[in-house]
């Protein structure tokens, strides 16, 4: 996002106009919203019982959500790095 903001502040790489920069920013925002929605859905379905027994998350649910979110971000970052470098997975 910082890169897109810098590009929008008249330091856009050659060949990119403001419209292209805003389209890129919009795509990035759509990607981030989709990523957040997938993370929320995945971890909720994995960690929260279908029949609510309490109004607050219990210790097991809290731990599960923490681990799920952490693993989700680790995998997302790893995939991003692998795609960015073009190297095959280990």
C-alpha angles and dihedrals in degrees: 000000000000090000091054091048091052090049090051091054095073094274095100116148114258113281095029119104126193093264091056091047092053091047089053091049091049091050091049091051091049090050092050093049091049091048091050092048092050092047092049094047095045096048094041092052092046100044111028122075115237092232110058113222099173137028092232131054113262124228094264093050091048092051092046092050092048092052094042094051092045093051092044091055093044092053093044091051092046092051090048091051093048092049091046094053096037091226120141118249119272 
